[in-house]
Amino acid sequence: MSLRKFLNKTIGPIFWSSYGPDLFFKLYTKIEDSKVFLDYCLKLHGTTSCTFNMLSPTQRDFFFQNITNKEKLIVLELGHGPGGLACEVGQLNNCEKLIGIDYSGFIPKKHPRNVHFFKNDLGKINFESKQFDLIYCVDSFYHIQKKERLIKRILNALNENGEFILFCSFTNEEERIDFFELIKKFNVQTFDFTEDDRDYWSKNDNLLKAMEIDFKANYLSDVYAMREKEIEKFKSAHKNQEASRFCFIFKN
Ligand SMILES: C[S@@+](CC[C@H](N)C(=O)[O-])C[C@H]1O[C@@H](n2cnc3c(N)ncnc32)[C@H](O)[C@@H]1O
């Protein structure tokens, strides 16, 4: 086992389960009403809602195209973050009810009445069977240790014809290969957004630099630094051809 893999499997989970909920809660409280951050979301993702994911406008379109053509939906979002995406999905005509789960416990001040948020740890939660028509998870799967067990639990929570849509990125080939090995056991379609993701990070870099003064003048220096570090990591992984991004659609 490589050192990186060892650290990812040992210290990473301890750090994130101890400090993650509080860190994310404070972050979302800060960005929720920030005009600068919402402007950044609009220019980067093409949405006016507050999100903390890595969806390019192309990936967002793909996501919404996949869910708007369906009948009435009872939906579960895993790792809803600041909740902007959940609120958008909740407002769709075909969404009857949406439940969001995130260990930060963050609940946006304004949200549609059919959207409900709960604090819980995805690594520990179990769901009742056949409850949801759609379960999705956007960039919140990284810190889950027992991924196979969670996927099985998710599939068990889906109604017949239900789908689980998962967006995630990999910054090294070892991680990607391990995940592809794991999902061989499931009925899953894979959509490769790696090229689009490369453009997304380069656009993100230019945009963040152009907005540096706005971020810093609005007490968002820590958010700026966090984003800068993330951009550096993904840009360098793309340069070394180690980065990849996918949407996986699982069915029973
Ligand atoms: C990168 S953010 C993605 C936010 C969101 N999906 C969006 O579209 O804006 C990752 C989120 O996953 C949540 N998370 C990470 N590990 C978790 C766990 N084990 N249980 C519940 N939530 C978790 C974090 O609190 C954080 O809000």
The ligand as an ORCA input file, in Angstrom:
! r2SCAN-3c Opt
* xyz 0 1
  C     -17.699     19.300     -1.185
  S     -19.074     19.396     -0.130
  C     -20.357     19.099     -1.315
  C     -21.558     19.873     -1.023
  C     -22.829     19.663     -1.832
  N     -23.001     18.336     -2.374
  C     -23.066     20.700     -2.902
  O     -23.534     20.332     -3.974
  O     -22.820     21.875     -2.657
  C     -18.968     17.855      0.773
  C     -20.063     17.711      1.849
  O     -20.087     16.358      2.302
  C     -20.369     16.362      3.688
  N     -19.855     15.085      4.234
  C     -18.589     14.576      4.094
  N     -18.498     13.393      4.735
  C     -19.730     13.153      5.272
  C     -20.262     12.090      6.050
  N     -19.510     11.037      6.411
  N     -21.551     12.149      6.430
  C     -22.327     13.217      6.076
  N     -21.880     14.253      5.346
  C     -20.594     14.226      4.943
  C     -19.663     17.584      4.222
  O     -20.230     18.054      5.418
  C     -19.845     18.576      3.077
  O     -20.967     19.383      3.283
*
